[in-house]
Amino acid sequence: MEVVMDAAVVVTDLVVHRGPHQVLHQVSCAAPPGRVTGLLGPSGSGKSTLMRAIVGVQRVRSGQVTVLGRPAGSAELRSRVGYVTQAPSVYADLTVRENARYFAALHGRDAAAADAAVADVGLADAAGQLVEDLSGGQRGRASLACALVGEPDLLVLDEPTVGLDPVLRVELWSRFHELAAAGTTLVVSSHVMDEAARCDRLLLLREGRLLTDSTPAELRARTGTDDLEQAFLALVRESEVAPA
């Protein structure tokens, strides 16, 4: 893979082990600035591990991860990178509004910015509710609001649309593209292939190996199909016969 030197995220020959098992196999990829890069693949393919490496909280065996020109996990990146995990990372005994305003204060933002972030994720009507009383999807959106309020240069989202209804999924993806248009780099993971078409660039993982780092158009051209799910299956078949 030819790495773009001005990319917001550059991963080079990344190897990660967990115990005796190798989770990532010399993964090399890049995320261009001001774009939505989709990290797709089935459950267990290594998506969350790669995202953890990007935000600097994953121990790696070898390889390099550079984020915004700095080694992943550098202290200088703490205020520039937002990370939303699959498990909601907000305080259950606070309301949605209180959570957002707390994280806003940490970033030097005011209450108005916090309230705007809550509205952006569709939780304005639930702003006064305790997080512990929310549904799973609402808790995930509360976490997203707390990440958005910091206005990070890089936003890393681990399956943010899981459990959401189709209308809200469309609204969130529209918000993601608005952020990208304003200069934010987004890395968004999903195991739902119909979300691939919403991404500017695609990283497809299977069993810890990167099958492609390309645009949706490039992937369609390479596999000869307009259906991105079929394109993914074609890459899987191609990877299975390659060793022979």
C-alpha positions in Angstrom: 0.0 0.0 0.0 1.2 3.5 -0.9 0.8 5.6 2.2 -0.3 9.2 1.7 2.1 11.3 3.8 -0.4 14.0 4.6 -2.9 11.5 5.9 -4.5 12.2 9.3 -3.9 8.6 10.4 -1.1 6.3 9.1 -0.8 2.7 10.2 2.3 0.8 9.1 2.8 -3.0 9.4 0.8 -3.1 12.6 0.9 -6.4 14.5 -1.2 -7.0 17.7 -1.3 -10.1 19.9 -3.6 -11.0 22.7 -2.1 -13.8 24.6 -1.1 -16.5 22.1 -3.4 -15.2 19.4 -2.4 -12.7 16.7 -5.3 -10.2 16.3 -3.8 -7.9 13.6 -1.5 -9.2 10.9 0.8 -6.4 9.5 -2.0 -4.0 8.8 -1.0 -0.9 6.8 -3.6 1.7 5.9 -4.3 5.5 6.0 -7.2 7.8 6.7 -7.2 11.1 4.7 -7.9 14.3 6.5 -11.4 15.8 6.4 -13.0 12.6 5.2 -15.1 9.7 6.6 -13.1 6.5 6.6 -15.2 3.4 7.2 -13.7 0.5 9.0 -15.8 -2.5 8.0 -15.8 -6.2 8.7 -17.6 -8.9 10.6 -17.5 -9.1 14.4 -14.1 -10.4 15.5 -12.2 -9.1 12.5 -10.1 -6.7 14.5 -11.9 -3.4 14.0 -12.0 -2.4 17.7 -8.4 -3.4 18.2 -7.3 -1.3 15.3 -9.3 1.7 16.6 -7.7 1.2 20.1 -4.3 1.3 18.4 -5.2 4.6 16.6 -6.2 6.3 19.9 -3.1 4.9 21.6 -4.7 2.6 24.2 -3.7 -0.7 22.6 -0.4 -2.5 23.3 1.1 -3.5 20.0 3.7 -6.1 19.1 5.3 -4.2 16.2 4.5 -1.6 13.6 3.7 2.1 13.8 0.6 4.3 14.2 0.9 8.0 13.5 -2.0 10.3 14.3 -2.0 14.0 13.2 1.7 13.8 12.7 2.4 12.4 16.2 2.8 8.8 17.6 -0.6 7.5 18.6 -1.2 8.1 22.3 1.0 11.1 22.6 0.0 13.6 25.3 -0.4 16.3 22.6 -3.2 14.4 21.0 -5.5 14.1 24.1 -7.4 17.3 23.3 -7.4 16.6 19.5 -8.8 13.1 19.4 -12.3 12.0 20.3 -13.1 8.3 20.9 -16.5 6.7 21.3 -16.4 3.1 22.3 -19.1 0.5 21.8 -19.8 0.6 25.6 -21.2 4.0 26.6 -18.5 6.1 28.4 -20.7 8.5 30.3 -21.8 8.8 33.9 -25.0 6.9 34.5 -26.0 8.9 37.6 -25.9 12.2 35.7 -28.4 13.5 33.1 -27.5 13.7 29.4 -27.2 17.5 29.8 -25.0 17.3 32.9 -22.7 14.8 31.1 -22.3 17.0 28.1 -21.7 20.1 30.1 -19.1 18.3 32.2 -17.1 17.2 29.2 -17.6 20.7 27.6 -16.0 22.2 30.7 -13.0 19.9 30.4 -12.5 21.2 26.9 -13.0 24.9 27.8 -16.4 25.0 26.0 -19.6 26.6 27.4 -23.0 25.2 28.2 -24.4 26.4 24.9 -21.8 24.2 23.1 -22.8 21.2 25.2 -26.5 21.7 24.6 -25.8 22.0 20.8 -24.0 18.7 20.9 -26.9 17.0 22.7 -29.3 18.3 20.0 -26.9 17.2 17.2 -27.3 13.6 18.3 -31.1 13.8 18.6 -31.3 13.8 22.4 -32.7 17.3 23.1 -35.9 15.9 24.4 -34.1 13.5 26.7 -31.5 16.0 27.9 -32.9 16.1 31.4 -33.0 12.3 31.8 -30.5 10.3 33.8 -28.3 8.2 31.6 -29.1 5.1 33.5 -32.7 5.5 32.4 -31.9 5.7 28.7 -32.0 2.9 26.2 -28.8 1.4 24.9 -29.0 3.4 21.7 -29.6 6.6 23.6 -26.6 6.0 25.9 -24.4 5.5 22.8 -25.7 8.9 21.4 -25.0 10.5 24.8 -21.4 9.3 24.5 -21.2 10.7 21.0 -22.4 14.1 22.2 -19.7 14.2 24.9 -17.1 13.4 22.2 -18.5 16.0 19.8 -18.5 18.8 22.3 -14.7 18.8 22.4 -14.6 19.6 18.6 -11.7 17.1 18.0 -9.6 17.1 14.9 -10.0 13.3 14.7 -13.2 11.5 15.8 -12.9 7.7 16.2 -16.4 6.0 16.4 -16.7 2.3 17.2 -20.0 1.1 15.7 -22.0 4.3 16.6 -25.2 3.3 14.8 -25.7 -0.1 16.4 -29.3 -0.4 17.7 -30.5 2.8 16.1 -33.6 3.1 13.9 -33.0 3.8 10.2 -34.1 7.5 10.3 -31.7 8.3 13.1 -28.9 6.4 11.3 -29.4 8.6 8.3 -29.4 11.7 10.4 -26.1 10.7 12.2 -24.4 9.9 8.9 -25.5 13.4 7.6 -23.9 14.9 10.8 -20.7 12.9 10.2 -20.4 14.3 6.7 -21.1 17.8 8.0 -18.2 17.4 10.4 -15.9 16.1 7.7 -16.8 19.0 5.4 -15.8 21.3 8.3 -12.4 19.6 8.5 -12.8 16.8 11.0 -11.4 13.5 10.2 -13.7 10.6 11.1 -12.9 6.8 11.4 -16.2 5.0 11.8 -16.4 1.2 12.3 -19.4 -0.9 11.3 -20.3 -4.5 10.5 -23.3 -3.3 8.4 -22.2 -3.3 4.8 -24.9 -0.9 3.6 -23.1 1.8 5.5 -20.0 1.3 3.3 -21.5 3.5 0.6 -21.7 6.4 3.0 -18.0 6.4 3.5 -15.4 8.4 1.5 -12.8 5.6 2.0 -13.1 2.0 3.0 -10.9 -0.2 5.1 -12.1 -3.8 5.0 -10.9 -6.2 7.6 -11.3 -10.0 7.9 -9.6 -12.2 10.5 -7.2 -9.4 11.4 -6.1 -8.9 7.8 -6.7 -5.8 5.6 -8.4 -6.8 2.4 -8.6 -3.3 0.9 -7.9 0.4 1.5 -9.8 2.1 -1.3 -12.7 4.3 -2.1 -16.2 2.7 -2.8 -15.8 3.6 -6.5 -12.4 1.9 -6.6 -13.7 -1.2 -4.9 -16.6 -1.5 -7.3 -14.3 -1.1 -10.3 -11.9 -3.7 -8.9 -14.5 -6.3 -8.2 -16.9 -5.6 -11.2 -20.0 -5.1 -9.0 -22.0 -2.1 -7.8 -23.1 -4.1 -4.7 -20.5 -3.4 -2.0 -21.5 -6.4 0.0 -20.9 -8.6 -3.1 -17.6 -6.7 -3.6 -16.6 -7.6 0.0 -17.4 -11.2 -0.6 -15.3 -11.1 -3.8 -12.4 -9.8 -1.8 -12.8 -12.6 0.7 -12.8 -15.3 -2.0 -9.8 -13.6 -3.6 -7.9 -13.7 -0.2 -8.7 -17.4 0.2 -7.3 -18.5 -3.1 -4.2 -16.1 -3.0 -2.0 -18.5 -0.9 -2.5 -21.3 -3.3 
